[in-house]
Amino acid sequence: MATTASSSSWKFESDLEYQRQAIDAVTGLFKGQEAMVSNFTVLANAGVQAGFDELSDLGVGNRLRLDDESILSNLHKVQDATGLVPEDSLESMNFTVEMETGTGKTYVYLRTVYELNEKYGFTKFVIVVPSVAIKEGVETSISQLREHLGSLYGNPAMEHFQYDSANLSRVRSFAVADSIQIMIVTVAAINKTTNNIYKNAEALGGEAAIDLIRATRPIIIVDEPQSVYGDAGFGKRKGAGRKALEEFNALATVRYSATHPKGDKANLVYRLDAIAAYDQQLVKQIEVDSLETEASGTSAYVKLISTSRAGGNFRAKIEVDPPSGTKRRTITVEVGDNLADETGLERYRHLDVENIGAGDDQWIELSTLAKPLRAGETLGDDLTAEERARQMIARTIRQHLAKEVEFAERAKAGAPKIKVLSLFFVDSVSKYRVYEEGQAQLGEYARIFEEEYAKIAAESRYQILRTVKSSQEVAAEAHQGYFSIDRSKKGGDVFVDTAETTDRGRQQAFLAYEQIMKNKEWLTTPGTPIRFIFSHSALQEGWDNPNVFQICVLRNMGTERWRRQSIGRGLRLAMELHPDGHLERVHGQMINRLTVIANEDYATFADGLQKELAEDLGMVFGLIAVDALAALKFKESDAEGAAVVPLGAETAKALVKTLRDAGHVDAKGNVRDSLREMVRSEPDKLIETIAATVPEPAVKMVFDAIRRVARPIDIKKARERRDVPLVKERLESPEFRALWDRIKHRTVYSVEVDEDDLRAALVQAVVDMPPVPRRKASWVSTRVKLNQMGVGESSAQQSRAKVEYADANDLPDILSVLADRTQLTRATLAHVLTESGKLDQFRHNPQKFIDEVTAALTTAKEKFLVDGVKYEPIPADRPDNERWYSQEIFTDDDLAGYVGEGGNIIVDELGEPKRFAKSVFESLVTDSDVERAFANQLEKQSEVKLFVKLPSRFQIATPLGNYNPDWAAVLEREGEESLYFVIETKGTTDKSKLRASERQKIDSAIRHFEAIKVANTYADLVYPTHPVVSVADLGAYIDGMD
């Protein structure tokens, strides 16, 4: 293995094949170019030029002798060699290199600079980066690599600098020097016309810095172009960063990233994607450690994993308790399912699936719950946020110390030493550090860390790691925070939350990154004290360390594509310290395992990671791209020694055209639902289609590749807006006027409460609570398998977690918390808790006990209020607008909705709004499958003469808040008077299955309608999941009304 040692402690490998291929891909573009320079005049300025000879006025630039045809020919040769589809034409001199995070992207482009100089004499290079973090990282890499790269290329003269608008004379040196010149600049310094780089400067003899740079015809290297450009790479709008780079008059631009935008991969010359990096073990193996709570056996546990829609049927994957044992399982449910029937556990009997939302916002409505569960949310025996954070920090410490023990024993046997680092992502500085009167204090997470570290490190299993210092001392010096620094504060440096959108913010960020970037080798050296790093999003690009083995995600990541960003900080292969003092990369996944302590379970993490990869990897998981198919290699026959060849661009193009002509992919290769259905239900037919175009030995390989990308149908909400007009003739009809005159009236309510009865009801509610279980949890460590079939699981193990409060005797003030939550007095609460006999359970699980008592008291109080409510019509002497709703609530606001998959307008067979003949509105906007089925049956039923979906402004006041009924209808039967009803649709006629607050609102509404003498009922359609509601069902529903 060819290696060279740098003047720092790093030792770099010069013979990694994949890096060599990436370098050759760029240098091969200029094959046939002669080494030459271009000279130009740099205006002299006596005040500035003193000490320079007259040759200083001669600028030196890059020069290209090849024409576009030669460059295109070279591009085709490069793309053939790297298995990529050749470009049809040369649209620009922008070229793309795609390399997975942690595989040495910075090394590759810096070595490419030396190679381009050696082969073609190019000397002027500008590296453009999106942030201070990456700028500092590049600066550090150049310093580390100077000796290594110099030794490979005969030690050519090389100078580099960070562009500084306050020191423009350095730009002049860049222009006139004939050695390798590398300028590093952030996009923020060039993306505004007011930047100093565009202004004439005295230091440059009256010229603008940009003019000198332009004259050199630099080769621009863009690091993370998706963040530099400020646009998505397609469309008419150009981002400020892209516009700025067009001003540089570049000889060529080479963009390096793992995550180029889909629309911005023109002239792709090299690709090393995530799957290839994992297959070749060029990055660490990923392991996910997730905390999973055990079934309590007393209360129902439900966690929503995901939802989907196919063929009009909504389904939800939920995690539930098992019929026996404690290992929770995942089941699929549909609207109308009762969870007791699905789980076999009676404690789920009160939970019916009422509604399911699929698309961007995934949720499930369960009866008796006050609000829907959204993906990742949990009902039942789970941990509080505070407990979970402590558990995650403790778990990270244990994983870290176990790794240190492993490496210490390895070193004891004579192997080189390896430093272990762990990284915590937090949501704000205050979680790590707080400032009181200018004095720094430990934040919540730092305090928890020191408490847990001191306790865990004292365990006998970590004996080999102990030093003369106490575990408390070691804990205090083992961690450090890397956040932006404000030096304007009194009392010294202060950590702050900031953004790099202002000069001040960039300066504050620089101070932090200067520490972490310039101390990179020190951090990696065994024996140095800092082993745990706390930071936030600042470190998600621009910094990584090969010896990060644990990443703990404590912060709320929102909608960011955070999994790849987070794990990217620790993917690089580890470095080990050799006896001569140098650090050298160590290979093999026995050592190179990155453990992600995730704030979600493995299934959610893996699914999310796969979706993020799908966005970045083109063909993988979502797109059938010609270049990806063309690069697939297969053995020409089963014979020994048979050649392994790529499928090739022509065959790939023909297959994609066949799929496109059949409507299975769109013009860009995006998979359509018909192909997903074929993969699922007619695989033989798809194999026949492939075999008609592809050589027989490659058919299975291609089928597997297509099956991999044809993910399950993911229905997205269509954003096709449609107006829903009001039918004025029906609004003004006698039937509607008669209906409206009966239901339009407003009422006022009063509540009579007996305090002793209320207290008795509250006590009974707490007595009836199920026992609050002691908190139980386990850690599940799952190794992630990433290959052509997606993200999967290769192995898993489970260990018990002991969940306790750190300070068990410092319990929350339960009376204050409950008084705030329930609006009951402390005296009443003290009486209730004492009389209930349940207070001893408070210590078992304080947070859970408070939550359960809050729910029980709230439900009992609300029921008590509703039981005592009385409604009366508003007196006749009040103004009309106070006595009843005006019919104008139907005409004041325009109604609109959306058609298509996931839309909320009922549609016809053509996908357009369905026209209803009996509705006051021409079409209908509904909130659920239940309402949709009900509306269709109202339209079909002959007894129904007219119906209306009541506007949201039609409200009935109740003790629990305003209530909006769903429907009003007019029904007639032959020989009988018309009947007028207000109807609620809930998917069940059993009120006991409803959420308590919903049931009580309905009970209040019934009393309202009784007061105004309008026929009303709570009843609902009971119908199968798939067939439509039958006429008999609706007839029984009508007959059941009084």
N, C-alpha and C positions, 0 to 999 in steps of 0.2 A: 504494500500500500504506500503510495507516494504521499508524504506529508511534510510540511515545513512548520517550524515554530515561529511565532510572531514575537516582537519585542515585549508584548504583554504576555499574560499567562496562557493565552489561547493557542491551540494548535489546530490548523485547518487542513482538511483533506483536499487535495488538488485533482484527484482522479475519480470523482463520483460521476458515473456515466450520465445520469439524468441531467446534472448540471452542465456537463460538457455539451450535451445535445442542445440545451437551451442557449448556450453561448454560441455554438455553431449555427443555430437557426438565425441569429441576428447577423453575425459576421458574414454568413453565406449570402445575404442580400446584396452585398457589395462586391461579390466575386468578379474579378476583372478590373477593378478600380486600381489605378496606379497611385502610389504614395505621392502626394503633392499638397502644397499649401496655397492659400490665396492671400495676397497682401492688399492692404488698404491704408489710407492715411488717417492718422489720429491727430486732430488739431492740437498744437502745442499751446501751453499757457505758462508764461514765464513764472508766475507766482507759484505754480504747482509743479512745473517741470524741472526745477532746479535739481541738478545732480544726475539728470538723464542725458545720455548722448543723443545725437540726432536720429539714431536708429530707433529710439524710443517712440518716435512719431509714426513708425510703420507698424500697423496692426497685422496680426496673423490670424487667418481664419481657415475653416474647413473648405474643401473644394471637391465637387463631385463631377467626374467626367462621364459617368454612365448615363445613357438616355433612359427614358421610361420603358422602352421595349426590353432593354437589358435587365432593368430592375425587375420587371414582370417575369421574365424568363427565370431569373434567379429565385424569385418568390415561388414560382411553380416547383422548382427543384427542391427548395426547402420544404414546402408543404408535402410534396411526395415523400420525402425522407421522414417526415414526422407523422405521416398518416392522416393528414388533413386535406380537405377538399380544396383544390386550387381555385383561386379567384379568377373570375372571367376577365377582369380588367384591373388596371392600377388606378384606383380612384384618388388616392392620396399617398403621401409618404408617411402615413401613420401605420405602425405595426404593433401587433398585440402578442404579449406573452402571458400565459395563464399558468400560475404556479400555486399550489396549495400552501396555505400558511404553515410555516415551520420547516420548509424544505430548502431554505437558503436563497430566497429571492434577491435580497440585498447583495449577498455574495456574488450571485450570478451577474447582476447588472454592473457591479463595480469591476468585476473581472472582465466583462465584455468591453468596458472602457479601455482597459489595457490592451486587449486583443485587437480592438479596432485601431488603436494607435500603432501597434506593432505591424499590422498587416497593411493598413492604408494611410497611415500618417495623420489620422484625425486627432485633433488636440483640444477642441473646445466642446465642453459638455455642461449642460445645465440639468440638475436634478430638481424637479418640482414636486413638492410634497404638500399634503392637505393640512398639516398641523405641526405645532411645536414639538409634539411627542415624536413624530416620525423624523422631523429635522434633526433632533438631538440623537435619535437612533442612527441615522445615516452618518452623522458626524462621528459618533463613537465607532461605527463599523469601519469607516475609512481609516481611522487611527489604528484600529486593531489589525487591519488587513494590509497596511502599508508595506511592512517588511515581507509578509508572505507573498503578496502580488508582485512586489519588486523583484523578489528572487526568481519568480517564474518568467519574468519578461526582461531580465537584464538590467534591473534597477533604473528605469527611465525617470527623468525628473518629473515630479508630479506635485502640484499645489492645489489645495482646496480651501474654500472659505464659505462661510454663511453670509449670504447677501444681507447687508445692513444699510438701510437708507441714510443713516447718519455718517457712513463712511464710503461714499461713492467713488473715491479715488481707487478703491480696490477693484472696481469694475474696469478701470483703465488698465490696471496691471493684467487683468484677465484678457483684455483685448490685445495687448502688445506682446505678451509672453509667447514663446515658441515651444513651451513644454506642455505637458498634459495639464489642463486647467479644468477644475470641477467647481462649479458654483451651485450651492444648495439654497433654494429659496422656497418659502411657503407661498401658497396661492394667495393668501391674504395680502401679501406685499405687492401683487401684480394685478389683481382682479378689479381694480377701480381706476378710472382715468385720473383721479386725484392723487394716486400713489406717486411718490417721489421719483420712481423709476422712469416716469414719463415726462418729468420736468427738466428743462435746461438747468445745468448746474455749473457753478463757477469752478468747482473742483475738477470738472471735465472739460475745461476750456470753452464753456458755454454750450456744450452738447448735452443731450439727454442720455442717461445710462442705457435706455432701451436701444438707442441708435448704435451705440458701440457694440452691444450684444448682437443686434441684428446683423451687423457687418461681419461678425465672425462666422455666420451660418452654423450655429451650434447644433449638435445632436442633443435633443431633449429626451430625458428619461423621466417619465411620469410615474411616480410611486402612488398606488391606489387612485387611479384616474376617476373611479366612480365618486370619490370624494373631492377630487380636484376640480373636475369640470363643472359641476353644479347643474347637470342635466342628465337625462336618461339615455342619451346617445342617439335618439331618433326624434323625428318631428322638426318643426320649423324653428322652435325656440332653442337658442344656444345659451348655455350657461356662461356666467361671467368668466369662469376659469378657462373654458374652451376658447372664448373670444380673446382672452389675454394671450394665450399661447400662440394664436394665429399671428400676433404682432411680432413674434420672435424671429421670423424668417428662417425657421429651422431647416437644416439639411434633411433631417428625418426625425420622427418622434416615435419612441418605443415605450409602450405602456405596459406596466407590470402589476398584476394583481391576482388574487385567488377568486375574486368576485366581480369580474367585469359585468356591466349591465348587458342584458341579452341583446339589446339593439346596438351595442358598441363593441363588437369584436371583429371589426374589419381587419383584413390582412393578418389573420391569426397564423403565427409561425411556429408556436410551440404550446403544447398543453400538457400539464401534469395536474390532473384534477384530484379531488379528494379520494375517490375510489382507487386510483392508481397509486397515490401516496400511501394509503393504508395497505394495499395489496403488496407493495414493495417494502413495507415496514420502514418507510422513510420518516415516519412520525410515530409518536407514542400510541400505544393501545389505549383506548378510552374505556373507563370503568365508571359506572354511575352508582352512587351510593344514595339511596333514598329511604327516608324514614316512613315506615308504614305502621299504622296503629292496628292493634289486634281487636277482634270482635269482642264486645263486652258481654254479649248474651242477654242483655237487658233492654237495650234500646235499638231502634232501627238505624242502620248506617247506610247511607247512599252517597256515592260520589259520581258525578257526571264525568265520563271520559270524553265522549264525543257524540255528535248526532249526524244523521245523514238522511237523504231523501232519494228514493228511486221509484219511478213509476207512480208517483202520487202518494206513496206510503212513507211516512216519517218514522224513523227508528232512532233509538238512543242506546248507546253503550253505557252501562252504569256498573259501578263496583258495589257489591253488596256482601253481607255476611253469608257464610255457608250454612247449610242445614246442620252440620256438625263440625267440630273443630274450630280453629281460629283463623285459618288462612282465607282471606277474602277472595272473591272471584268476580269475574266480569260476565254480565249477561246482557242480552239485547232485548229491549222492550218496545212496545208500540202504544199508541194512544188507545186507551180503554183497558189496558192491562192492570190488574191488581198485583202489587208487589208481593203480597202473601202467597198468591197462587204461583208466582214466578220463582219465589225463593223457597217455598215450603215452610216459611216461618210466620207464625201468627202475629208476631210483633210488627209485621209490615202491613197488617190488614187495613189500617187507616190510610194507606198510601195508594192512590190510583194515579195512573199516568193520564193527565187531562189534556196536555198539549205539549208539542215538541217544536222547537225552532231550529232550523238548519240553515247553514250559510255562514256568513262572516261572524254572526252573533249566534252561538250555539247555546241552547237552554232547554230545560225541561220543567214543566209545571206539574207538581204533585199535589194532590188534594191534601188539605189541612196545613199546607205550608203558606206562609204569608207572602213569599215572593219566589220567583223561579230560581232554580239552581242553574248556574252557568258553568261552562266547561272548567273543570278543575276545582269547583266548589264542592263542599262536603256538608252533609246533614248527619248528625249523630256523633258517635264517640270519637272525637278527633282532638288534636292538640291546639292550644291557643297559639297565636303568633309569637308571643314571648317565649313560651316553652320550646317551640320549634327552633327559634334562633339559638337558644342555649344548647339544645341537642345537636344542632348542626355544627356549632363552634366546637363543642366537646368531641364530636365525631371526627372533625378535621384534625384536632390535636392528636387523637388516638391514631388515626391513619398516618399522620406525620411521624409520630414517635415510633410507630411500628416500622415504618420505612427506614428511619434512622437506625433502629436496632438491626434490621436486616443488613444495612450497608456497613454498620460497625463490625458485625460478625464477619462479613465478607472481607473487610479491611484487615481484621485480626488474622485471617487466613492468608494474608499477603497480597490481596487485590488492592488496586488504587482506591483512594477515598472518594466518596461522592457526597456533596452537600445537598441537603433536602430543603426546598422552599415550599411554602404554602401561600396561596393568595386568596384573600377574602374580598369579594365585591360587596360594597355597602351602598345604601341609597343616599347618604348625606354625610358631611363631615361630622355633624353633631352626634352621629352614632359612634364615632371613634374618639372625638375630642370635643370638649365644651370649654368655654372660657367664662370664668366668673371673676369680675373686677380685674380683667387682664391676665388672670392666672389660668394656666392650662390645667384642666382636670380630665380624668378618664371619662369617655362617653360610655353609653350603655354596653356596646359590644366589646370595647377594650376592657371594661371592668369584668364582664362575663369571661372574657378570654383569660385574664390573669387569675381569676378565681378557679376556673376549670383547669388551667394549665398546672397551677400549683398542686391541685388535688390529684390530677391524673399522673403527672410526672413522678409523684412520690410512690406510685405503685411498684411492686417488686419486679414486675416484668420489664421495667425500663432501667434496671439497676446499672446496666452497662453504659448508660448515657450520663450518669451522675458525675458532677464535679464537686469541688469544695464549696461552691456557692449553694445557697438554699434554693429550693424550687421556686420560692417567691421572688428571689433576686433574678433567677434565670428568666422567669415569666415576664418580669418588668422590662428586661433588656432584649427579649426575643422578638418583640414585634415593633413595627414602625409603620406609620401612615405616610402615603404618598398622595398628597392633594396639592392643589394650587396654594401658593404661599403669598401672604400679604405682609410686606416689610414696613408698611406705613403705620402699623399699629404700635402703640406704646407697649413696652414690655417684651419686645422681640417678635420673632416670626409667628404668624398666626395662620393656621390652615383655613382655607375658605372654599366655598362652592363657587365656581366661576365658569365662564365660557370664553372661548378664544375669539370673540367677536369684536373686541376692542383692543387697543394697544395695551391698556392696563391689564386686561384679562390675559393677553398673550404673555406679558411680562411675568405675571403671577404663575402662569403655567410653566414658563421657562425655568423658574427657580426650582419648581418641584422636579421637572424632568431632568434638569442638570444633575440633581442628586442621583436619581435612579438610573439614568443612562450612563453617567460617568463612573458609577460604582458597580457596574454590571459584573465585572470580573471579581470584584471584592465580594459581592453578594453570592457568587458562585463558588467561592473558595471555602473549603471545609475549615471549621474552626472559628469563622466570623460569627458574631452574636446574632445578627438579624436573620431570622428564619421564617417569620410570618409577616406578610405584607397586607395592609388594609388600603384599599383605594376604591374608586368607582369608575364611571365610564371613561375617565381620562386614560386609563390603561388598556382600553379595548382596541386600540389600534396604535401601532408605533412601538410598543414595548412587549417583549416576551423574554423569558429566561429559560434556558434549556433545563434548568434544575427545578422548575416548578412541577411538583408531583401531585399536589392537591389544589383544587380550585373550589372554594365554597361560595355559592351564590346566595347571599343573604338579601340582596336588594330586590325591589319590585322592578322587573324588567319591562313592564308595559308591553308595547307592541314592537319593540326592537327585535331584530333578528339576532338575539343575544347568545344563542347556544354556540354558534360557530365563532362569534366574537370572543366569548368567554373561554372556550376550550382552546382557541388559538393562542392564548397567552402561555400555554404549557405544552403545546404539541411537539416542539423541537426536541430532538434526541438529547439525552443528558450528557454532561461533561464530567469526567473523573480526573482527579488530581494525581499526577505521577510524581515519583520521588524527586525528579529534577525541577519541579515547580511549575510545569506546564499543565494546562487543562486540555484533555483530548476527548473527542466524542466516543461514547460507548454505544454499541449496537445490541440489538436483541430485546424482545418484548418481555423477557423475564424481569429486566430492570426497568425498561421504558414503559411504564403504565401510568397514565394520568387518571386520577380519581376525581370525578366531579361530584361534590356533595350538593345535590340539587334540591331546590325548593319545590319539587314535584316528583311524582313517581316515575319509575323507569319508562313505563308505556307512554306517558305524556312526553317525557324528554325525548325518547327515541322517535316518536311520531313527529314532534316539532323539529328535531334535527333533520329528519328526512325531508320535510317540507322546505326547510331552509336550503338544504342541498339541492333540491329540485329547482329552486329559483336560480341557483348559481351554476349548475352543471349542464344546462342545455338539455341534452337527450335524457339524461338520467332522471327517472321518476316522472317525466311529464312531457317530453318533447322528442319526436322522432326526427333527428337531424341527420342530414346526408353525411356530414363529415364524421359523425360518431359511428354511423353504420359502416362507412368506408374503412374506418380504422380497425374494425373488428377482424381478428385474425383467426384462421381455421386451418386445420391440417387437410391437405388436398386428398389424402386417402388414409386408410388404416394401415397401409404398408409401413414397415419399419424404415425410418429415414425419410419418410415423405415430407415434402416441403411444407412449412407453415407460411401462409400468405395472407395478406389483407383482403377483405372482400372487394375493396376498390370503389372508386368514385362512380364509375359508370353503372355498375350493378346496383349500388346504393341509390343512385338517382332513379333508376328504372323501378326499383321497389317502392320508393316513396311516391313516385308518380302513379303507380298502380293503386296504392292506398289512397292517394288524393283523389283519383278519378272515381273511386268507389265511395267517396265521401267519408272515409275513416280518419283522415287528417285534413287540416286546413292548408292554405297556401304556404304557411310558415312551418308546417309540420306538427302543429299542436294536435294532440290526440283528441278525437271527438268521442262522444258517448257510444256511438255505434261500434267502434273498435274495442272499447272497454267491455261492451256486452258480448262481442264475439270472443274475446279472450276468456270471459267468464263462462259462457254457455255454448259456444261453438268453436272450441280450439282446433278441431280437425279441419274446419273450413278455413281458418286462418293459416294453418300449416300448408294446405293446398295452394292458397294464394301466394305464400312465400316460395314454395317449391317451383312455381311457374316462372320465377325470375332468378332465383338464387341457386348456385351449384348445390347438388345434393348433400355433400359433406358439411355444408354451412347452414342447412335449413334449421336444425335444432338450435344452433347457436343464435341465429337471428330471431327465431321464435321466442327463445328465452329472453333476449334483449327487449323485444317488443312487449312481452308479457310483463317484464319488469317496469317498463315506463307507463303501461296502461293501468294507472292507479284507479282505485274505486271511484265511481262517479261522485264528483264533488259539486253539488248543486249550489250555485251562487245566486243571490237575490238579483233578479233582473232590475235594472234601473231605467225601465221604460215607463215613463210617467203618462198617465191618462186622466183626463178630466172625467168626473162622474156627474152628469147633468141631472138636475131635478126635473121631474115630469109635473109641470104646473097643473095640468088637467086633473091628475090624480090628487094633488095636494088640495085642490079646490073642490073635489068631489064631495057629495053628501056623505058617503061612507067615511071619508077621512075626517070631515068636520065633526061628525057625530063621535068618532073615536077621540079626536083631540079635545072636544068639549068635556069629555069624561076624565082624561088623564092630565090635563094641563095645570090643575090646581096645585098651589103651594100650601104647605102646612108649617106649623111650628111645633116643637116637641118640648116636653118637660120630663124630668126624671125624679122619681121618689125613691130615696135610699134610707133604709134602716141600718144604722151604723153597726149594731150588734150582729144583725144578720150578715152584713158584709164581712165582718171579721170572721164569723163562723165559716162563711164560704171560702175565704182566703186560706184559713187553716186547713180546711178539707182538701183544697187544691194542692197544697204542699204535701199533705199526708198521702194523697193519691199518686204523687210522683213516683216513677220507678227509682230504685236505688241508684245513686250516682256511683259508677264503678271507679275503682282506683285506676290511675292512668297506666296504661300498658302500651308499649311500642316496641318495634324491632327495626333493625337496620337491614336492608336488602342491598347487597353489592352485586351488580350485574355488569358483566363485561360486554361491551358493544362490539358487534360484528358488522363491518361495513364492507359490502362488496357489490357486484353488479346487480344483485337482487334487492339492494336497499339497505336499510338499517335494521339489524336484527340482534338477537341475543345469543351469545355463545356459551355462557355459563353464569351461574348465580349462586350466592350463598347467603345465609340469613343468620343474624345474631341478635340476641335480646338487648333491648335498650331500657335502662332503668330511668324512669322519668320522675323527677322530683323538683320542687322549687329549690333554688340554691339556698334560700333562707326560709326554712319551713316554719319558723316561729313568727316571722314577720308577715302575717296574713293581711289581705286587703281589708279595709274598713267596709264590711259587708253592708251595714245599715246605710252608710252614705251612698254606696254604689246602687243599692236597690232603691233608695229613695229617689235618686236621680232618674233611674230607669222606669220606675213604676208610678211616680208621682204620688206615692202613699207616704204618710208621715212615719218618722222613725219610731214613734211609740207604737203605731199599728204594726209595723214590721217586726219590732222586737217581740210583741205579743204573738204574732203569727209563727215566727221561728221557734220561739220557746214552746208554744203549745203543740207544734207539729211533731216534736220529737226527732227531727231530722238534722239538727244542727251539727251532730257529730260527723256527718258526711262532708261537711265543709272542708275539713282538714284533708280528707282523702284526695280531693280534686277541687281546689277553691274556685277556679274559673268556671269549670263545668257546673259546679253547684250553683254559682251565681246565675249562670245562663239558664239553667233549668228552672230555678225558682222564679226568675224574671218572667219566663214564658208562662209558668203556671199561674202566677199572680195576675199577669196581664190578661190572660184568657178568662180567669174567674171574675176579675173586676169588670171586664167588658161585657161578659154574659150577665152579670148582676145589673149593670146599667141598662142593658137592652131589655131585660125582664121587667124593669120598672119604667120603661119609656111610654109616654102617651102623646099622641098626635092630635092636633085640632086644626081645622081649616083657619086660614087667616081671616080675621073679621071683615065684613062687607064694607066697613067704613074706610078701609085702607085703599090706596091707589091700585089700579088694575095691574100695573107692572110688578107690584109686590104680591098680589093675590094669585096670579097665574103666569105661566110661561107664554110668551107671544109666539105665534106661529112663524114669526120671522127668524127663529133660530134655525129653520131649515133653509132660509134664503140668504142670510147674512154672510155666511162663509161658503166659499167654493170648495167642493169635495173633490179629492183626487186620490189616486193610488197607483199601483204598479202592476203590470201584467208580466207574464213569463214565469219561468221557474223561480220559486221563492217569492213571487209577487203576492200582493194581498187583495187583488181584484179577482172575483170569480170569472173565469174565462170560458169561452166556448171551445169547440173542437179545433178551431183555427188559431187559438191562442189569443183572441181578442176579447174585450169585455163582453160578457154574456148579457143580453138584454132580458130584463124581467118585466112581465106584463102586469104583475100585481104589486110591485114595489113602488113606493113614492119616488125612489131614485131609479133612473134608467138601468144602472148597474149597481153592484154591491161591493163595498169594501168590508172585508171581514177580518177578524183577529185570530181565527183558529180553524182547524179542520171541523170541529164540532159546529161552529157557526155556519161554515160553508155547506155542510150536509143539511143542516136545519133549513137554511134559506132555499136550497134546491127543493126540499120536500114541501115547504110552504107554497112554492110556485106550482108544484104538481097537484097539490091537494085541492079537490073541487070545492070543499067547504070554505076554504080561505078566499075571501073576496079582496082583501087588501092588507098589506103589512108594511112596516117601516122599521128600519134599523135606527134606533133613537140616537140623536146627536149626542156627543160627549157633554155638551152644555146642559143637557136635561139631567139635573142633579136632584137627588133627594137627601136632605140633611139627616144624619144619624149620629148617635153619640160617638161612633167610631170614625166619623168623617163622612164626606159626601159619597153618594152611591149613584151609579149610572146604570139603569136597567138596559138590557140588550134590545128587546123587541117590543113592539105593540102590534096587535093584529085584530082584524074584524073577521068573524066567522059566521056563516049562515047555514042553517039546515032547513030543508023543505018543511014549510008549515010552522016554523019556529021563529022567534025573534032573534035579531042579530046579537051575537055575543062579542064583548070587547075585552081583550086580555093584554096584560103586560107580562112578558115572558122572559125568563132568564135561561140561558143555555150553558150548561156546565158538563155535559157528557154523562150525567148520572141523575137519577131521581131520588137518590138517598142523600138527604141533607147531612147525615152524620159523617159522610165521607168528605165533606167540604172543609176547608180551612175554617177554624173557629171564627176568625174575624169576618170572613166572607159570609158564613152562615148567619152570623149575628146582624150583619148589614142587611141581608135579605129579610130576616125576621123584622127588623125595623121598617124596611120598605113596605112589607105586607101591612103593618099597622098604619103606615101612611095612607096606603090605598083604601084600607078599611075606613079610615076617617073621612075620605072623600067619596066613599060609596062607589068604588069602581071594582068590577070583578077582577080578581088577580089570583095568582097561585105561584108557588114554587113547584115546578115539575120540569121534567126534561126528557128528551128523547133518549131511549136506550137502543143502540143500533150496533150491528156487527161492524168490525173494523173495515172490511172490504165492500160488502154490498151496500147499496143505498138504503135509506130508511124506507120501510114498507108503509103502504097506506094503512094497513091494520095497526101498525105501531102508532101512527099519528091519530087514527081514530080512537084508539084506546086512550091516548093522551088527552084528546078532547073530551071523551066521555068521563074522564076522571075529574073534570073541573066542575065546580059548583057555580 
